[in-house]
Amino acid sequence: MTNNSDEAFSDTTVPGRVGAPPRLLTFRNSPAVKFILIGLLTILLLAPATFVWVLVEERADRARDVARDIARSWGGTQKINGPYLVVPYDETALYQTKDGQTERRKLKRTAVFFPKKLDVSGDIDVEERQKSIYSLPVYHSRLRLSGRFAAPELDMLKAESEAGTVSVNMEEAYVVVGIGDISALKSEVLMTLDGAQSVPFEPGLGAMKPARGYTSRGAGNMSGGINASVPSQKWRQGFTFDIDLQLNGSSGLFVAPSGQTTKVSLASNWPHPGFTGAFLPEERTISEEGFEATWTIPYLARGIPKLLQTSEIPLENKLLGVKFVEPVNFYQTISRSLKYAVGFISLTFLAVFVLEMRSGWSFHWIQYGLVGFALIIFYVMLLAFAEHVGYGPAYLIAAGAATLLNAVYVGTSLRNRFAGVVMLLVLGAIFGVLFALMREQDYALLIGSVIAFVALAVTMFVTQRIDWSGSGEAVPRDDSNPA
């Protein structure tokens, strides 16, 4: 008499058991054929994984749009470039025209002198501003720019002039400071000369303009800066200066090393700084309460002479500073994790396949597909929950749901509680490794390669006694029963 369970599953009985199916059906359900079908199914699941990746990028774009909206109302990334002493002058010289004649032309030019010494100190209070479910690190900064301009060497202008005469406009000299977003200034700006006289700043860069390719958001027609006139008797003899700025901003703060010798000291309550730019800090201290950083840039390291004849703000490509990095950019993290989706799904299918071969019950390829779709839904749940509760809790919720669902499903489908427990442990290990891979980006390749090797080794030995041909011949399961 045939066992009822064998009759019920006679079309999917594992080869080698009582009640094996006919030859053609045996071929279709042989372990080798099923293994190939599972591989094809894994590749097919790349399609929904790609749709999830598109969804992640769409949500990331939405988050960036909201961040730009917050920055427009609060203040964008700030770039402090200056101060510079700008001295307008007229150059008169003979020029040859196209018809071979010579004529005298008078051209207006600007000379830019750098401070002999510049000290920039700043205290930056950072907080997260939220709009809807999105947030952006914004800050209020209190900056002091102090230093000294030496008496300009006006003879250098004649040396630099193109064989002409130079006439300096003594009363038109001014100090200019480039600011990334002047709409975020929160107080009037004064420059104190020699510790006594105060000169107010006006909006705009005067005769100067931003460097080519540089745009200053929020600056309008003012070209992203402020300027203040300096009396002739002051700038010709050299003077000290103090400038206090109160600026709102977001995402980052950058400073140009505009002094011949520049020292920058920044302190903030943000514990996740990202130091970047042309120069990195010499000293930095980072703790849970915030950070402190100091830069010192000598004259030679800056690579720019003491005087420039230019109408553009210099040093736009030599900024230094800090970005206020969010601890976990979960959109980027989820996007990276989707790159491991094939290996992630393959390991899960491999575990189910081994359990199926050892349990004696068949697991249909459609059931494999359902397990795979549960893993794809994991990414969608991770994205959805992360936008509300953060990446860590979201990962725990999504991974726990996917692990429990698949473990119960596999255990009940294979009529084996042990199989369900094994799947619970396997999926827990897989999700744990995936979480570690996302946190250790620098070691992701190393960790992934080791895991792939271990998984292959385990597969080779666990499936060593499987009858891959589906011939129906019993395969011995212990050493006491030779092949």
C-alpha positions as CSV (number, residue, x, y, z in Angstrom):
1,M,0.0,0.0,0.0
2,T,1.3,3.4,-1.0
3,N,1.7,6.1,1.7
4,N,-0.8,8.9,1.3
5,S,1.8,11.6,1.7
6,D,3.8,10.0,-1.1
7,E,0.7,9.9,-3.3
8,A,-0.1,13.5,-2.6
9,F,3.4,14.6,-3.6
10,S,4.2,11.8,-6.2
11,D,4.9,14.4,-8.9
12,T,7.5,16.1,-6.9
13,T,9.0,13.3,-4.9
14,V,12.8,13.5,-4.4
15,P,14.6,11.0,-6.6
16,G,15.6,8.0,-4.6
17,R,12.5,7.8,-2.4
18,V,9.6,5.3,-2.7
19,G,7.1,6.5,-5.3
20,A,9.6,8.2,-7.6
21,P,8.0,9.9,-10.6
22,P,8.3,8.7,-14.2
23,R,11.5,9.3,-16.1
24,L,10.6,12.6,-17.9
25,L,9.1,14.0,-14.7
26,T,12.1,12.8,-12.8
27,F,14.3,14.8,-15.1
28,R,12.3,17.9,-14.6
29,N,12.5,17.6,-10.9
30,S,16.0,16.4,-10.6
31,P,18.2,18.4,-8.3
32,A,20.4,19.6,-11.1
33,V,17.5,20.9,-13.2
34,K,16.0,22.6,-10.1
35,F,19.3,24.1,-9.2
36,I,19.5,25.7,-12.7
37,L,15.9,26.9,-12.5
38,I,16.6,28.5,-9.2
39,G,19.6,30.3,-10.7
40,L,17.4,31.6,-13.6
41,L,14.8,32.7,-11.0
42,T,17.4,34.6,-9.1
43,I,18.4,36.5,-12.3
44,L,14.7,37.2,-13.0
45,L,14.3,38.8,-9.6
46,L,16.8,41.5,-10.7
47,A,13.9,43.2,-12.5
48,P,11.9,44.0,-9.3
49,A,15.1,44.8,-7.5
50,T,15.9,47.4,-10.2
51,F,12.4,48.9,-9.7
52,V,13.1,49.2,-6.0
53,W,16.5,50.9,-6.9
54,V,14.6,53.4,-9.1
55,L,12.2,54.0,-6.2
56,V,15.1,54.7,-3.8
57,E,16.6,57.2,-6.2
58,E,13.3,58.9,-6.7
59,R,12.9,59.3,-2.9
60,A,16.5,60.5,-2.6
61,D,15.8,63.2,-5.3
62,R,12.7,64.2,-3.3
63,A,14.8,64.5,-0.2
64,R,17.4,66.7,-2.0
65,D,14.6,69.0,-3.3
66,V,13.3,69.4,0.2
67,A,16.8,70.1,1.4
68,R,17.2,72.8,-1.2
69,D,13.9,74.4,-0.1
70,I,15.2,74.5,3.5
71,A,18.5,76.0,2.4
72,R,16.7,78.7,0.3
73,S,14.8,79.9,3.4
74,W,17.6,79.4,5.9
75,G,20.9,79.7,4.0
76,G,23.0,77.7,1.7
77,T,26.5,76.3,1.9
78,Q,28.7,79.3,2.9
79,K,32.0,80.2,1.3
80,I,34.0,83.0,3.0
81,N,36.6,84.4,0.5
82,G,38.6,87.3,1.7
83,P,39.2,90.0,2.8
84,Y,41.1,91.4,-0.1
85,L,42.3,95.0,-0.6
86,V,41.2,96.1,-4.1
87,V,43.0,99.1,-5.6
88,P,41.6,100.4,-8.9
89,Y,44.1,102.1,-11.2
90,D,44.3,103.4,-14.8
91,E,46.9,102.0,-17.2
92,T,47.7,104.2,-20.2
93,A,49.8,102.6,-23.0
94,L,50.3,102.7,-26.8
95,Y,48.5,99.9,-28.7
96,Q,48.7,99.0,-32.3
97,T,45.4,99.0,-34.3
98,K,44.5,96.6,-37.0
99,D,45.5,99.1,-39.7
100,G,49.0,99.4,-38.3
101,Q,48.5,102.7,-36.6
102,T,49.3,103.3,-32.9
103,E,47.0,104.9,-30.4
104,R,47.1,105.7,-26.7
105,R,44.5,103.8,-24.7
106,K,43.5,104.2,-21.1
107,L,42.3,101.1,-19.4
108,K,40.7,100.6,-16.0
109,R,42.3,97.8,-14.0
110,T,42.1,96.4,-10.5
111,A,45.0,95.2,-8.3
112,V,44.2,92.7,-5.5
113,F,46.4,92.7,-2.4
114,F,46.3,89.9,0.1
115,P,46.5,90.3,3.9
116,K,49.9,89.8,5.3
117,K,48.3,87.8,8.1
118,L,44.7,86.4,8.5
119,D,43.2,84.7,11.4
120,V,39.7,83.2,11.1
121,S,37.9,81.9,14.1
122,G,34.4,80.5,14.2
123,D,31.9,79.0,16.5
124,I,29.2,77.0,14.6
125,D,25.9,75.9,16.2
126,V,24.4,73.1,14.1
127,E,20.8,71.8,14.4
128,E,18.6,69.7,12.1
129,R,15.7,71.5,10.5
130,Q,12.8,69.2,9.4
131,K,10.2,69.7,6.7
132,S,7.7,66.9,6.3
133,I,9.6,63.7,6.9
134,Y,12.9,65.1,5.6
135,S,15.6,67.0,7.5
136,L,18.8,69.0,6.8
137,P,21.7,70.0,9.1
138,V,21.6,73.9,9.3
139,Y,23.8,76.1,11.4
140,H,24.3,79.6,12.8
141,S,27.9,80.7,12.7
142,R,29.7,83.5,14.5
143,L,32.9,84.2,12.6
144,R,35.7,86.7,13.2
145,L,38.2,87.7,10.5
146,S,41.2,89.6,11.9
147,G,44.6,90.3,10.6
148,R,46.8,93.0,8.9
149,F,47.3,94.5,5.5
150,A,50.9,95.7,4.9
151,A,51.5,98.9,3.0
152,P,51.0,98.0,-0.7
153,E,54.0,98.0,-2.9
154,L,52.6,100.2,-5.6
155,D,55.8,100.0,-7.6
156,M,54.8,96.4,-8.3
157,L,52.0,97.7,-10.4
158,K,54.4,99.5,-12.7
159,A,56.5,96.4,-13.0
160,E,53.4,94.3,-13.9
161,S,52.1,96.9,-16.4
162,E,52.3,96.3,-20.1
163,A,54.9,99.1,-20.9
164,G,52.5,101.8,-19.9
165,T,52.0,104.4,-17.2
166,V,50.0,103.7,-14.1
167,S,47.8,106.1,-12.2
168,V,46.4,104.8,-8.9
169,N,42.9,106.0,-7.9
170,M,43.8,106.6,-4.2
171,E,40.3,107.4,-2.9
172,E,38.6,104.4,-4.6
173,A,40.4,101.5,-2.8
174,Y,38.2,99.2,-0.8
175,V,38.2,95.9,1.0
176,V,36.0,93.1,-0.4
177,V,34.8,89.8,1.2
178,G,33.2,87.1,-0.9
179,I,30.2,85.3,0.8
180,G,28.4,82.4,-0.7
181,D,24.9,83.5,0.4
182,I,24.7,87.1,1.6
183,S,21.0,86.7,2.1
184,A,21.8,84.6,5.2
185,L,23.7,87.4,6.9
186,K,22.0,88.0,10.3
187,S,23.5,91.4,11.3
188,E,25.2,94.5,9.9
189,V,28.8,94.0,9.2
190,L,31.5,96.5,10.3
191,M,35.2,96.5,9.8
192,T,37.3,98.0,12.6
193,L,40.5,99.6,11.4
194,D,43.5,99.7,13.7
195,G,41.2,98.9,16.7
196,A,39.4,102.2,16.5
197,Q,37.7,103.4,13.3
198,S,34.7,101.4,12.1
199,V,33.7,101.3,8.5
200,P,30.4,99.8,7.4
201,F,30.2,97.2,4.6
202,E,28.0,97.6,1.5
203,P,26.5,94.7,-0.6
204,G,28.3,93.7,-3.7
205,L,31.9,93.0,-4.8
206,G,32.4,96.5,-6.3
207,A,34.5,96.3,-9.5
208,M,35.2,92.6,-8.8
209,K,33.3,89.6,-10.0
210,P,33.1,85.9,-9.1
211,A,35.7,83.7,-10.7
212,R,34.7,82.0,-14.0
213,G,32.4,79.0,-13.5
214,Y,31.6,80.1,-9.9
215,T,27.9,80.9,-9.1
216,S,26.8,82.2,-5.7
217,R,23.3,81.1,-4.8
218,G,21.1,83.7,-3.3
219,A,23.4,86.6,-4.2
220,G,21.3,88.2,-6.9
221,N,23.0,91.1,-8.6
222,M,25.3,91.6,-5.6
223,S,27.5,88.8,-6.9
224,G,27.9,87.2,-3.5
225,G,29.9,89.6,-1.4
226,I,30.3,92.8,0.6
227,N,32.7,95.7,0.3
228,A,33.8,98.6,2.5
229,S,35.8,101.7,1.4
230,V,39.1,102.3,3.2
231,P,40.5,105.9,3.6
232,S,43.6,106.5,1.5
233,Q,45.8,107.4,4.6
234,K,44.9,104.0,6.1
235,W,45.6,101.6,3.3
236,R,48.7,103.3,2.0
237,Q,50.4,102.9,5.4
238,G,49.0,99.4,6.1
239,F,46.3,98.7,8.8
240,T,44.9,96.0,11.0
241,F,41.3,94.9,10.7
242,D,38.6,93.0,12.6
243,I,35.4,91.8,10.9
244,D,32.6,90.0,12.7
245,L,30.1,88.0,10.7
246,Q,26.9,86.2,11.8
247,L,25.9,83.8,9.1
248,N,23.2,81.2,8.7
249,G,24.0,78.3,6.4
250,S,23.5,74.6,5.7
251,S,25.5,71.5,4.8
252,G,28.9,73.0,5.0
253,L,31.2,76.0,5.7
254,F,34.3,76.9,3.6
255,V,37.0,79.5,4.0
256,A,39.6,80.7,1.5
257,P,43.2,81.0,2.8
258,S,43.4,84.6,1.6
259,G,46.2,85.7,3.9
260,Q,49.8,85.3,3.0
261,T,49.8,83.3,6.2
262,T,46.4,82.1,7.2
263,K,45.2,80.4,10.4
264,V,41.6,79.0,10.6
265,S,40.1,77.7,13.9
266,L,36.5,76.3,13.8
267,A,34.5,74.7,16.6
268,S,31.0,73.2,16.5
269,N,28.6,71.0,18.4
270,W,28.2,68.7,15.4
271,P,29.8,65.3,16.1
272,H,30.0,64.1,12.4
273,P,32.3,66.6,10.5
274,G,33.6,65.9,7.1
275,F,36.8,67.8,6.5
276,T,37.4,68.6,2.9
277,G,38.8,71.1,0.4
278,A,42.3,72.0,-0.7
279,F,43.8,71.7,2.8
280,L,43.0,69.4,5.7
281,P,43.3,70.5,9.3
282,E,46.6,70.1,11.1
283,E,44.8,69.4,14.4
284,R,41.3,68.1,15.0
285,T,39.4,66.8,18.0
286,I,36.1,65.0,17.5
287,S,33.8,63.8,20.3
288,E,30.1,63.2,20.9
289,E,29.9,66.9,22.0
290,G,31.3,68.2,18.7
291,F,34.6,69.0,17.1
292,E,37.4,71.5,17.0
293,A,39.8,71.9,14.1
294,T,42.7,74.1,13.2
295,W,44.3,74.9,9.8
296,T,47.6,76.8,9.2
297,I,48.5,77.6,5.6
298,P,51.8,79.4,5.0
299,Y,52.5,81.7,2.1
300,L,54.4,79.2,0.1
301,A,51.8,76.4,0.4
302,R,49.1,78.8,-0.9
303,G,51.0,79.1,-4.2
304,I,49.8,82.6,-5.1
305,P,51.9,85.9,-5.2
306,K,51.3,88.8,-3.0
307,L,49.6,90.8,-5.7
308,L,47.2,89.9,-8.5
309,Q,46.1,92.1,-11.4
310,T,42.6,90.6,-11.8
311,S,39.0,91.6,-11.8
312,E,37.9,88.2,-10.4
313,I,37.8,87.0,-6.8
314,P,40.8,84.7,-6.4
315,L,41.2,81.4,-4.6
316,E,37.8,80.0,-5.5
317,N,39.5,76.6,-6.1
318,K,41.6,76.6,-2.9
319,L,38.9,76.6,-0.3
320,L,39.1,74.6,2.9
321,G,36.4,73.7,5.3
322,V,34.0,71.2,6.8
323,K,30.8,69.5,5.7
324,F,28.2,68.6,8.3
325,V,27.7,65.0,7.4
326,E,24.5,63.2,8.4
327,P,25.4,60.0,10.4
328,V,23.6,57.7,8.0
329,N,22.5,58.7,4.5
330,F,20.1,55.8,4.3
331,Y,19.2,56.5,0.7
332,Q,22.8,55.9,-0.3
333,T,23.1,53.0,2.0
334,I,20.0,51.2,0.7
335,S,21.1,51.9,-2.9
336,R,24.4,50.3,-2.1
337,S,22.8,47.3,-0.4
338,L,20.7,46.6,-3.6
339,K,24.0,45.8,-5.3
340,Y,24.3,42.8,-3.1
341,A,20.7,41.7,-3.9
342,V,21.8,38.8,-6.2
343,G,24.1,37.3,-3.6
344,F,21.6,38.0,-0.9
345,I,18.8,36.1,-2.7
346,S,21.2,33.4,-3.9
347,L,22.3,32.5,-0.4
348,T,18.7,32.3,0.8
349,F,17.7,30.1,-2.1
350,L,20.7,27.9,-1.5
351,A,19.7,27.4,2.1
352,V,16.1,26.5,1.0
353,F,17.5,24.1,-1.7
354,V,19.7,22.2,0.8
355,L,16.9,21.9,3.3
356,E,14.6,20.7,0.5
357,M,17.1,18.0,-0.6
358,R,17.5,16.8,3.0
359,S,13.9,17.0,4.1
360,G,12.3,14.7,1.4
361,W,9.6,17.2,0.6
362,S,9.5,19.2,-2.6
363,F,9.6,23.0,-2.7
364,H,8.1,24.3,-5.9
365,W,9.9,26.9,-7.9
366,I,6.9,29.3,-7.5
367,Q,7.5,28.9,-3.7
368,Y,11.1,29.9,-4.3
369,G,9.8,33.0,-6.2
370,L,7.6,33.9,-3.2
371,V,10.6,33.7,-0.9
372,G,12.5,35.9,-3.3
373,F,9.7,38.5,-3.4
374,A,9.6,38.6,0.3
375,L,13.3,39.6,0.2
376,I,12.6,42.3,-2.4
377,I,9.8,43.7,-0.2
378,F,12.4,43.9,2.6
379,Y,14.1,46.7,0.7
380,V,10.8,48.5,0.2
381,M,10.0,48.2,3.9
382,L,13.5,49.4,4.9
383,L,13.1,52.5,2.7
384,A,9.6,53.3,4.0
385,F,10.4,52.8,7.7
386,A,13.8,54.6,7.5
387,E,12.1,57.8,6.3
388,H,10.1,57.8,9.6
389,V,12.1,56.1,12.3
390,G,15.7,56.1,11.0
391,Y,17.9,53.5,9.4
392,G,18.8,51.4,12.4
393,P,15.3,50.7,13.7
394,A,13.9,50.4,10.2
395,Y,16.5,47.7,9.4
396,L,15.6,45.8,12.5
397,I,11.8,45.9,11.7
398,A,12.2,45.0,8.0
399,A,14.8,42.3,8.5
400,G,12.8,40.8,11.4
401,A,9.6,40.7,9.4
402,A,11.3,39.1,6.3
403,T,13.2,36.6,8.4
404,L,10.2,35.5,10.4
405,L,7.9,35.2,7.4
406,N,10.3,33.2,5.3
407,A,11.4,30.9,8.2
408,V,7.8,30.0,9.1
409,Y,6.9,29.6,5.4
410,V,9.8,27.3,4.6
411,G,9.3,25.3,7.8
412,T,5.6,24.7,7.2
413,S,6.1,24.0,3.5
414,L,8.8,21.4,4.1
415,R,6.7,19.9,7.1
416,N,9.8,20.3,9.2
417,R,10.2,22.5,12.2
418,F,13.9,22.0,12.2
419,A,14.0,23.5,8.6
420,G,12.2,26.5,9.9
421,V,14.7,27.0,12.7
422,V,17.6,26.6,10.3
423,M,16.1,29.2,8.0
424,L,15.6,31.6,10.9
425,L,19.3,31.3,11.8
426,V,20.5,31.5,8.2
427,L,18.4,34.6,7.4
428,G,19.4,36.2,10.6
429,A,23.1,35.6,9.7
430,I,22.5,37.0,6.2
431,F,20.8,40.1,7.4
432,G,23.4,40.6,10.0
433,V,26.2,40.4,7.5
434,L,24.4,42.7,5.1
435,F,24.1,45.3,7.9
436,A,27.8,45.0,8.6
437,L,28.7,45.4,4.9
438,M,26.7,48.6,4.8
439,R,28.5,50.0,7.8
440,E,32.0,48.9,6.8
441,Q,32.1,50.3,3.3
442,D,36.0,50.2,3.1
443,Y,36.0,46.5,4.0
444,A,32.9,45.5,2.0
445,L,34.8,43.7,-0.8
446,L,36.9,41.8,1.7
447,I,34.0,40.7,3.8
448,G,31.9,39.8,0.8
449,S,34.6,37.7,-0.8
450,V,35.2,35.7,2.5
451,I,31.4,35.1,2.9
452,A,31.1,33.9,-0.8
453,F,34.0,31.5,-0.2
454,V,32.5,30.1,3.0
455,A,29.1,29.8,1.4
456,L,30.5,27.9,-1.5
457,A,32.5,25.6,0.8
458,V,29.5,24.8,2.9
459,T,27.4,24.2,-0.2
460,M,30.0,21.8,-1.7
461,F,30.1,19.6,1.4
462,V,26.4,19.8,2.4
463,T,25.3,18.8,-1.1
464,Q,28.0,16.2,-1.6
465,R,25.6,13.2,-1.3
466,I,22.8,14.6,-3.4
467,D,21.8,12.6,-6.4
468,W,22.2,15.5,-8.9
469,S,21.2,13.3,-11.9
470,G,17.8,12.4,-10.6
471,S,18.3,8.8,-11.7
472,G,16.4,7.5,-8.7
473,E,19.3,5.7,-7.2
474,A,19.6,6.0,-3.5
475,V,22.6,8.0,-2.3
476,P,24.2,6.8,0.9
477,R,24.0,9.3,3.8
478,D,26.8,7.9,6.0
479,D,30.2,6.4,5.6
480,S,29.0,3.0,6.8
481,N,27.0,2.7,3.5
482,P,29.5,3.0,0.7
483,A,28.5,4.5,-2.7
